[in-house]
Amino acid sequence: MAELPVPELPAALSRCSGRFTISTLLGMEEGGRGPYAPAEGAGCDSTHPTHLSGSTLCTRTFGYNTVDVVPAYEHYANSKGVGDAGRGRPSLADLHSILKPDPGHLHTPVSDLQRSNGLPEAGLEEAPGEPGRAPTPEPVRFGWVKGVMIRCMLNIWGVILYLRLPWITAQAGIGRCRGASRAGRRHQAHCHPQHFGEGGGNAGSVGRCVGRGPELGGSIGLIFAFANAVAVAMHTVGFAETVRDLLQEHNSLIVDPTNDIRIIGVVTVTVLLGISLAGMEWEAKAQILFFLVILVSFINYLVGTVIPATAEKQAKGFFSYRAEIFAQNFVPSWRGPEGSFFGLFSIFFPSATGILAGANISGDLKDPAVAIPKGTLMAIFWTTMSYLVLSATIGACVVRDASGSLNDSVAVGSPGCEGLACDFGWNFTACAQRQSCRYGLSNYYQSMSMVSGFGPLITAGIFGATLSSALACLVSAPKVFQCLCRDQLYPLIGFFGKGYGRNSEPIRGYMLTYIIAVGFILIAELNAIAPIISNFFLCSYALINFSCFHASITNSPGWRPSFRYYSKWAALFGAAISVVIMFLLTWWAALIAFGIVIFLLGYVLYKKPDVNWGSSMQASSYNMALSYSVGLSEVDEHIKNYRQGRLGVCLVLTGPPNFRPALVDFVGTFTKNLSLMLCGNVLIGPWKQKMPESRLTADGHTKWLMKRKIKAFYTDVVAEDLRSGVQMLIQAAGLGKMRPNMLVLGYKRNWRTVSPQSLEDYVGILHDAFDFKYGVCLMRMKEGLNVSRVMQAHADPAALAGEQQASTVFQSEQGKKTIDIYWLFDDGGLTLLIPYLLGRKKRWGKCKIRVFVGGQINRMDEERKATPKPARTPFPGTICLSCSIRRFDDLIAPFRLNDGFKDEATVNEMRQGCPWKISDEEVNKNRAKSLRQVRLNEILLDYSRDAALIAITLPIGRKGRCPSSLYMAWLETLSQDLRPPVILTRGNQENVLTFYCQ
């Protein structure tokens, strides 16, 4: 193939996503025609023109017209939002089937195909038939700076930075404060996955991207949304505290200090709710404003630290940079009920939760895979530096205790003066000893405002930090909660999943978050609110990290972290350290948090909601199944394990499973939790005609089995006739040692009226099963198995799964009846094993099992006395009987050849084309065996008329020697006129029971 010329690409034609850069290569000449473009009017792949053949895109690219499209970013990116146009590639049927002029066949318009291949949209003609149609408004999308970095920095620069970091520095010392700051930001820096395209933030990342699925993703998302809602209250209370302090300074309190916080907090969060409801665009503009205010306040603070302290500031403990102050504040000085490292850490930790502010709005980002890691890491770096600088600078300027009174100035070295301030001419001994100092790092939350060059700018910074953080949490919580509501993982939450506007704003979620925030604002105590959310955030982070680790060890191809320094062991360490810190902070709160997670996890596991997030648990289950299946090949078989292993795969010829529910229930009863069941269906007809039917109904049959609570797999094949299809199933079904070794099918009641070839195929299936060393089980019920006349098959899989379930005898309690087993021939014990497994189930547990064997009474008594008591015989006793004889010529008469005992060559010639015919010689040779079936039927009617189930050893007709009609006559005679279900079983002549410990 000739190499296509590659011109210089405009920036719009390249898309970069993580490690991969996708560029559209177009070979273009002047005029927009490629060097290999066909003449005007050249056809496409089809002789009929379609809406696809009108596009010249692929003509320009490859030199010929085709409906195929070149790779495009939009075909793989899972970041569509509300309002995005559908963009996709043609289906396989569009490419290899004959195209017909059907405008509605492919839903992707030409303009979308052109856009999906990287062509600029300029110059495209307006679509015919849609003149003047207004374009659909595009949703607002943010880049990594505006959408992630600034948002994370604002959330981290919250109330803790301005109002509690100086106090924490005084308590823990500069050294430990720096360690806590680094720990609070570093232990989560590696937990961000590579794809957040579906929105939902934390819940989406855990469930969809990290891959733990709805089980953990739902519970963590719910807890994380609740923690964000409480964080709104925390930041709002910090803002209200600042306003309250300003009112106190001017003696203008509204009611009292506590109620003022509540009143101001409720009014503030109401205003923030209005900004959020205005839309993401207005919220983003407000965040930029807050960001600029905070930067100005930082500069103002740093300038204030180098300005010489006035007497008023010195009275409040500020003395500019002093080595002595830095040395004293470097070590801890624990005070009050929170006076411990982990007590302070629980208050400080909510500041670190801002690192997920960008991930929480992942659905509103242009390229989440690039924006989230890049923006988050940059935010962590700059905010960590700011926390370290602020802690070190204020710890080097301000002493721990100060009275604020100008009368406390003394001469340096005055007697009776204690403390570091004495060296600077101030005596704060009295208030320090009485612990009544109002100022200093340990007592005054507004120390940053006091140190700064211009106090009102710090107040503006506090307003910006608290309001921006509250606004970010107010936006994050509903976004996370909306994701869970749309999947309806939990009851009664679907109401909050509805979105409004082009960005699908969760207005109902905003109102719920507002109510939760108001409830916690009424606490009106910042130090009490902060520890509440620390454990919930830590629990979320622990499971996010563990999810990353689990996704890594399962080697799921969908887990591709774009962060080059990602390590699964770092993720595991992050999970472990988060759990440890939870219990060190508040052990009872940690137990409550994990209890909630376990409850929510158990609920989702129990309800099994119909959502598929592509979890790593699915990958793990696949890996385990693959590992164990391969490992079975190395395990030697043993008779004791026949139940779990060899019987474990039953191939059941159900046809459509809903046609023969009794057969499905029978096998499902004794294979449940013990073995594997495959429901096989043979679609008879031309391959091209039946394949669409197979694809259409397969999922519906599987859902029908799941709704009936049958643990089974459904598989089908397309064949020209039933026997050929069953041969395919027998040879191809299963995997390794998990291949079927038992064939279960229904008894053919209409064998006398169907076509002779159908009869021949049915008996041939039994012979094929024996040839492949399968055990065989036939089931016959008086009312029949096939209910297709009552319940027609549905072409729609959804209707098939939702149809009314037919009730069968195997779903009801059997009471104190009997399970009668006629173990007529030694088949290895399968005739005994299946009823034994059936009798272990609850519905059959009260049934008494009786075993009938053939033989002479005296001989059986002697053998029973000579044989030691069996160690593993599942049944207590036997009854011996002898068989009588009776004729059944009227049953086989229509199939008699009536050849008059001619020689074999003559008989074969007369039977040419009709192998089911019975010669007189065959009737004579098999007279004893035929009449034995008659006598056995009489015995069954005498002894087992009221049994719950009758199990009989299936007689075998020798292949090529016993005509199919004669064999079916035996089975008919043996099982006719019996009210209970009858199963005729024949093992493959290999032991499935052990009578002695081996």
Secondary structure, 3 states (H helix, E strand, C coil): CCCCCCCCCCHHHEEEECCEEEECCCCCCHHHCCCCCCCCCCCCCCCCCCCCCCCCHHHHHHCCCCCCCCCCHHHCCCCCCCCCCCCCCCCHHHHHCCCCCCCCCCCCCHHHHHHHCCCCCCCCCCCCCCCCCCCCCCCCCECHHHHHHHHHHHHHCCHHHHHCHHHHHHHHHHHHHHHHHHHHHHCCCCCCCCCCCCCCHHHHHHHHHCCCHHHHHHHHHHHHHHHHHHHHHHHHHHHHHHHHHHHHHCCCCCCCHHHHHHHHHHHHHHHHHHHHHCCHHHHHHHHHHHHHHHHHHHHHHHHHHHCCCCHHHHHCCECCCCHHHHHHHHCCCCCCCCCCHHHHHHHHHHHHHHHHCCHHHHHHECCHHHHHHHHHHHHHHHHHHHHHHHHHHHHCCECCCECCCHHHECCCCCCCCCCHHHHHCECCHHHHHHCCCCECCCCCCCHHHHHCCCHHHHHHHHHHHHHHHHHHHHHHHHHHHHHHHHHCCCCCCHHHHCCECCCCECHHHHHHHHHHHHHHHCCCCHHHHHHHHHHHHHHHHHHHHHHHHHHHHCCCCCCCCCCCCCCHHHHHHHHHHHHHHHHHHCHHHHHHHHHHHHHHHHHHHHHCCCCCCCCHHHHHHHHHHHHHHHHHCCCCCCHHHHHHHHCCEEEEECCCHHHCHHHHHHHHHHHCCCCEEEEEEEEECCHHHHHHHHHHHHHHHHHHHHHCCCCCEEEEEEECCHHHHHHHHHHHCCCHHHCCCEEEEECCCCCCCCCHHHHHHHHHHHHHHHHCCCEEEEEECCCCCCCCCCCCCCCCHHHHHHCCCCCCHHHCCCCCCEEEEEECCCCCCHHHHHHHHHHCCHHHCCCEEEEEEECCHHHHHHHHHHCCCCCCCCCCCEEEECCCCCCCHHHHHHHECCCCCCCHHHHHHHCCCCCCCECHHHHHHCHHHHHHHHHHHHHHHHHCCCCCEEEEECCCCCCCCCCHHHHHHHHHHHHCCCCCCEEEEECCCCCCCCCCCC
